[in-house]
Amino acid sequence: MENEKTLEVSCSRCSAVWQKNGTTNCWSGDPQTAPPKPGNCPTGAHAAIIEEAVSQLKGEGEDAKLAYVAARVEGLCYQPIPGTDTINARWTRVEDTIALAKLMGYQKIGIATCIGLLEETDRLVAILNAQGLTPLSVCCKAGSIDKKELGLSEEDKVRPGTFEPACNPIAQAEICNALETDMNIIVGLCVGHDMLFNKHSKAPVTTLVVKDRVTGHNPAAVLYGQNFYYKRLQKGPMKVE
């Protein structure tokens, strides 16, 4: 059996290599000048898995087509600045999503939305319509199922003593499946609910908005704030009671 050590990977540790060299082993195309691989580099420990995955990214299959188009979109979303060796990002995530849908030939676009982001979803629907796509939005509270039917108590509710419908991401996914959407977009589903939606969706899923009630749906703010307010997350276990 393979030693457990070889199964451990931590690409985050190459952050220091990138800061020092401006590149990493996997980013450099020249093995003579590339920084060495760290001991826990997945390129070495899981070479067979990587080779098999690459074979799926080539050829005529749907995964290969999506990989090809995604790589094209990545290139298209940047533009060179004439007379310099620098580039600018020119497309937002919304534009990336539209470009991928068009290049893939997708038409029906399912939107699994949080009820708290209906206004944002309506704006997205208007944009997709204007781009000649067919958006079909499904709210997380569709069906209005009482949270108590899932076994939750009054104390588990946001507002105990009131009616609170449970999110139903499986229904959202199955409705999109029934509508035969070509791709689906998540707009603000809760942690866990997004997992269930991804699990049950037949169409490929991308996330446009990640739910974060504190940061205005910008969870990366926590990562940039480790030296300030969010440093508390490094000082001890977070209580979840």
C-alpha positions as CSV (number, residue, x, y, z in Angstrom):
1,M,0.0,0.0,0.0
2,E,1.2,3.5,-0.8
3,N,2.7,5.3,2.1
4,E,0.2,7.7,3.6
5,K,2.8,10.5,3.3
6,T,2.7,10.4,-0.5
7,L,-1.1,11.0,-0.4
8,E,-0.6,14.4,1.4
9,V,-0.6,17.4,-0.9
10,S,-0.3,21.1,-0.1
11,C,0.0,23.3,-3.1
12,S,-0.6,26.3,-0.9
13,R,3.0,26.0,0.4
14,C,4.2,27.0,-3.1
15,S,3.0,30.5,-2.3
16,A,6.4,31.2,-0.8
17,V,8.1,29.8,-3.9
18,W,5.9,32.0,-6.2
19,Q,6.7,35.1,-4.1
20,K,10.5,34.4,-4.3
21,N,10.7,33.3,-7.9
22,G,7.7,34.7,-9.7
23,T,6.9,31.1,-10.8
24,T,6.5,27.6,-9.5
25,N,7.5,24.2,-10.9
26,C,4.1,23.6,-12.5
27,W,4.0,27.1,-14.1
28,S,7.5,27.0,-15.7
29,G,7.8,25.2,-19.0
30,D,11.6,24.8,-18.7
31,P,12.6,22.1,-16.3
32,Q,16.2,23.5,-16.3
33,T,15.2,26.8,-14.7
34,A,12.0,25.7,-12.9
35,P,12.0,25.8,-9.1
36,P,12.2,22.3,-7.6
37,K,9.0,20.4,-6.7
38,P,8.2,20.4,-3.0
39,G,8.0,17.0,-1.4
40,N,4.2,17.1,-1.2
41,C,3.7,18.2,-4.9
42,P,0.7,16.3,-6.4
43,T,2.6,16.2,-9.8
44,G,4.9,13.6,-8.2
45,A,2.7,11.8,-5.7
46,H,-0.3,11.5,-8.0
47,A,1.3,11.4,-11.5
48,A,-0.9,8.6,-12.6
49,I,-4.1,10.4,-11.7
50,I,-2.9,13.6,-13.5
51,E,-2.0,11.6,-16.6
52,E,-5.5,9.9,-16.6
53,A,-7.2,13.3,-16.1
54,V,-5.3,14.8,-19.0
55,S,-6.5,12.0,-21.3
56,Q,-10.1,13.0,-20.4
57,L,-9.3,16.6,-21.3
58,K,-8.3,15.6,-24.9
59,G,-10.4,14.2,-27.7
60,E,-14.0,14.7,-28.7
61,G,-15.8,14.0,-25.4
62,E,-18.0,16.6,-23.6
63,D,-15.4,17.0,-20.8
64,A,-12.7,17.7,-23.4
65,K,-14.9,20.3,-25.2
66,L,-15.7,22.1,-21.9
67,A,-12.0,22.1,-20.9
68,Y,-11.1,23.5,-24.4
69,V,-13.7,26.2,-24.2
70,A,-12.9,27.1,-20.6
71,A,-9.2,27.6,-21.6
72,R,-10.3,29.7,-24.5
73,V,-12.4,31.9,-22.2
74,E,-9.5,32.3,-19.8
75,G,-7.4,33.7,-22.7
76,L,-10.2,35.9,-24.1
77,C,-10.8,37.6,-20.7
78,Y,-7.4,39.2,-20.9
79,Q,-6.1,41.7,-23.4
80,P,-2.5,42.9,-24.0
81,I,-1.6,46.6,-23.6
82,P,0.0,47.8,-26.8
83,G,3.6,48.7,-26.5
84,T,4.1,46.8,-23.2
85,D,4.4,43.3,-22.0
86,T,1.5,43.6,-19.5
87,I,-2.1,42.5,-19.8
88,N,-5.4,43.7,-18.4
89,A,-8.4,41.6,-17.3
90,R,-11.3,42.9,-19.4
91,W,-14.2,40.6,-18.5
92,T,-16.2,40.2,-15.3
93,R,-17.4,36.8,-14.1
94,V,-20.8,37.5,-15.6
95,E,-19.1,38.1,-19.0
96,D,-16.9,35.0,-18.6
97,T,-20.1,32.9,-18.0
98,I,-21.9,34.3,-21.0
99,A,-18.9,33.7,-23.2
100,L,-18.6,30.1,-22.1
101,A,-22.3,29.5,-22.6
102,K,-22.1,30.9,-26.2
103,L,-19.0,29.0,-27.1
104,M,-20.4,25.8,-25.7
105,G,-23.6,26.3,-27.6
106,Y,-25.7,26.3,-24.4
107,Q,-29.1,28.0,-24.7
108,K,-31.2,27.1,-21.6
109,I,-29.5,28.5,-18.5
110,G,-30.8,27.4,-15.2
111,I,-30.4,29.7,-12.2
112,A,-30.5,28.2,-8.7
113,T,-31.1,31.3,-6.6
114,C,-31.3,32.2,-2.9
115,I,-34.5,33.9,-2.0
116,G,-32.4,36.7,-0.6
117,L,-30.9,37.5,-4.0
118,L,-34.0,37.6,-6.1
119,E,-33.2,41.2,-7.2
120,E,-29.7,40.3,-8.3
121,T,-31.1,37.2,-10.1
122,D,-33.7,39.4,-11.9
123,R,-30.8,41.6,-13.1
124,L,-28.9,38.5,-14.3
125,V,-32.0,37.2,-16.1
126,A,-32.3,40.6,-17.9
127,I,-28.6,40.3,-19.0
128,L,-28.9,36.7,-20.2
129,N,-32.1,37.6,-22.1
130,A,-30.3,40.5,-23.8
131,Q,-27.5,38.1,-24.8
132,G,-30.0,35.8,-26.6
133,L,-29.9,33.1,-23.9
134,T,-32.9,31.5,-22.2
135,P,-32.6,31.9,-18.4
136,L,-34.9,29.8,-16.1
137,S,-34.7,30.7,-12.4
138,V,-35.7,28.5,-9.5
139,C,-35.8,29.8,-5.9
140,C,-34.4,27.8,-3.0
141,K,-37.7,28.0,-1.1
142,A,-39.8,26.6,-3.9
143,G,-42.5,24.4,-2.4
144,S,-42.5,26.2,0.9
145,I,-41.6,23.2,3.1
146,D,-41.6,23.9,6.8
147,K,-38.1,23.4,8.4
148,K,-39.7,21.3,11.1
149,E,-40.4,18.6,8.5
150,L,-36.6,18.2,8.2
151,G,-36.4,17.5,11.9
152,L,-35.4,21.0,13.0
153,S,-36.7,22.4,16.3
154,E,-38.0,26.0,16.9
155,E,-34.6,26.8,18.4
156,D,-32.9,25.9,15.1
157,K,-34.8,28.6,13.2
158,V,-33.5,32.0,12.4
159,R,-36.6,33.5,14.0
160,P,-38.1,30.9,16.5
161,G,-41.8,31.0,16.7
162,T,-42.4,31.9,13.1
163,F,-42.9,29.9,9.9
164,E,-39.6,29.4,8.1
165,P,-39.5,27.4,4.8
166,A,-36.5,25.1,4.3
167,C,-34.3,25.4,1.3
168,N,-34.8,22.6,-1.2
169,P,-31.7,22.4,-3.5
170,I,-32.6,18.9,-4.7
171,A,-35.9,20.3,-6.0
172,Q,-34.1,23.2,-7.6
173,A,-31.7,20.7,-9.4
174,E,-34.5,18.3,-10.4
175,I,-36.6,21.2,-11.8
176,C,-33.6,22.3,-13.9
177,N,-33.2,18.6,-15.0
178,A,-36.9,18.5,-16.0
179,L,-36.5,21.7,-18.0
180,E,-33.4,20.2,-19.6
181,T,-31.2,23.1,-19.0
182,D,-27.8,23.1,-20.7
183,M,-25.9,24.6,-17.8
184,N,-26.9,25.9,-14.4
185,I,-25.7,28.9,-12.4
186,I,-25.7,29.1,-8.6
187,V,-26.6,32.5,-7.2
188,G,-26.1,32.6,-3.4
189,L,-27.0,29.2,-2.2
190,C,-26.0,28.3,1.4
191,V,-23.1,26.1,2.2
192,G,-24.3,22.5,1.9
193,H,-27.3,23.5,-0.2
194,D,-24.9,24.3,-3.0
195,M,-23.3,20.9,-2.6
196,L,-26.7,19.2,-2.9
197,F,-27.6,21.2,-6.0
198,N,-24.3,20.3,-7.6
199,K,-24.7,16.6,-6.7
200,H,-28.2,16.3,-8.2
201,S,-27.8,18.6,-11.3
202,K,-27.5,16.8,-14.6
203,A,-26.2,19.9,-16.4
204,P,-22.7,21.3,-15.5
205,V,-22.9,23.9,-12.8
206,T,-21.0,27.2,-12.2
207,T,-21.2,29.5,-9.2
208,L,-21.7,33.2,-9.8
209,V,-22.5,34.4,-6.3
210,V,-21.2,32.7,-3.1
211,K,-23.3,33.2,0.0
212,D,-21.6,35.2,2.7
213,R,-24.0,37.2,4.9
214,V,-21.3,39.2,6.6
215,T,-19.0,40.3,3.8
216,G,-21.7,41.1,1.2
217,H,-21.1,37.8,-0.6
218,N,-17.4,38.3,-0.9
219,P,-15.9,35.4,1.1
220,A,-12.4,36.2,-0.1
221,A,-12.5,39.3,2.2
222,V,-11.9,36.9,5.1
223,L,-8.6,35.7,3.5
224,Y,-7.4,39.3,2.9
225,G,-8.3,40.3,6.5
226,Q,-6.2,37.7,8.4
227,N,-4.1,40.4,10.0
228,F,-7.1,42.3,11.3
229,Y,-10.6,41.3,12.4
230,Y,-10.6,37.8,11.0
231,K,-7.3,36.9,12.7
232,R,-9.6,35.4,15.3
233,L,-10.1,32.4,13.0
234,Q,-6.5,31.5,13.4
235,K,-6.5,31.7,17.2
236,G,-8.7,28.8,18.1
237,P,-11.6,26.6,17.2
238,M,-14.8,28.3,16.0
239,K,-17.8,27.5,18.2
240,V,-20.7,26.2,16.2
241,E,-23.3,25.6,19.0
